[in-house]
């Protein structure tokens, strides 16, 4: 058998095996790494999607919370996973597009180590304050912060909410102390206890407490009010156009994951997100679902990586 014949023979033998393995995907439990603590929007998103995918696939879907370093620890773990589609990572604008500009070495290359699968949400952040704070509008908050420079504090659960807080300070000329947390859950607990005075939160963590009056909502970022809390004005409405920004969640796999598996994952996750019960569940939590193609999400990551790099440099923020 000559060399050409041997190559053809190997292809004929191996291709059906490879194709069969991919057709049977997933062939074992799938893990979704969430790089933040339980109790926040990323966790709620992953668990809601995971339950539906488990029913679709007939395989267990495990949500693996790996908090720390504003999402870097879990995201780095996702980058090192086997590129077979059985380990996915919850992508967040803060970890993939902001952290690489804040940290000297976040532990991963956001533009090279991941293959995009789909965007999941596109949503505003909510500025909430403890009800003991004597303010009922952004105007009153700014006036109070200027009377008490350095005395008020804002919690952040990730670099996205940290940067929104920094943008608020730049836009309003205020001095507010930043207090970082490992996730929205722990941050909201401290905010409810009055240990910090304010927070830019994902809607999932904030909306239930705004509805019960345990927190007071002052604005949502961007130009569109949230259906879950329609009485809260937007940043554009209150005159802070610098906060016309949005967060997002999505799903990525390690770079090198076969294209056929990426396509299967995209189709199944997008179908899950488009299901009426998923949309109803997420809307009640303040999350606006916005699935995409893998190519659209990859391009969004690339563009916002450059955009947030400019914001970080303008704010002069560095973690290390």
C-alpha positions, 0 to 999 in steps of 0.5 A: 500500500503506497503512502496516498492509499494509506492516508485514504484508508485511515480517513475512511476508517477514522472518519465514521468513528469521529463523526459518530462520536460527534453525533452522539454529543454529549456522551457524558455529563456537561459542566458549565463553569460559572466564575462567580459565587451562587446567588447572582445573575450568572448563576441564575442564567446557567442553572435555568439553561442547564435544567432545560439542556439536561432534559434535551440531552438526556445528560446531567448538566452540572453548574460549577461555581468557581468564584475569585479574582472578579471571575478570572479563576473560573474563566481560566479553568474553562480555558484549560478544559478539554476542547470536546464540548463537555466543559462550557464557561459562562462568559461575562462582559467583565471577565472577557472584555474588561479583566484583561485590561485590569489585570497584568495576567488574568490567566487566559487570553480572552481573544485566543483561548475561547470559541464563542457559542452564543450570547445569552443576555443583553441587559442593563445594570441597576443602581440600588442604594440601601433605604437608610440612605436619605436619597430618592433620586440620582440628583440627590445621591450625587449631592450627598456624595459631594457633601460627604466625599470618600464616605459613601461606598459602592459594592461591585461583584465583578469588573463590569459593575466596578467599571460602571461605578467608576464611570458614574464617579467620572461623570458626576465628579464624586468620590465614592469608595469601591468595595469588591466582592466575589459575586453579586450574592455576597455583595447584595447581602452586605448591601442589605445589611447596610455595610455598603451604601450602593451598588450597580447590580445585575437585575437578577440580584437587585430586582426582587429586593427593589420590589419588596422595598429592601433596596431602593432603585435609582436608575438603570444603565442604557436607554431602555427601562426594565420591564421588571421595574418600569418605574426606575428611570434610565441613565439617559433619562437622568442625564448621565449619557456616560452610563449608556452601557450594557452588560451581557452573559453568554456561553463559550467553549475552549478554543479548538472545540470542533465546529460541528460541536459548536454548531450543535451547542449553539442550536440547542442553547438558542432553542432553550433561550427561545423557549417561552418558559425560559423567557418568562423565567428570565424576564421575571428576574430582569434578564433580557434574553438575546441569543445570537450566532456563534460568529455574532458573539465572537465579533461582539467579544472582539469589539467590546474588548477594544471598547472597554480597554479605552474605558479602563484607560480613561478611568485609570483603574488597575487591579495589579 
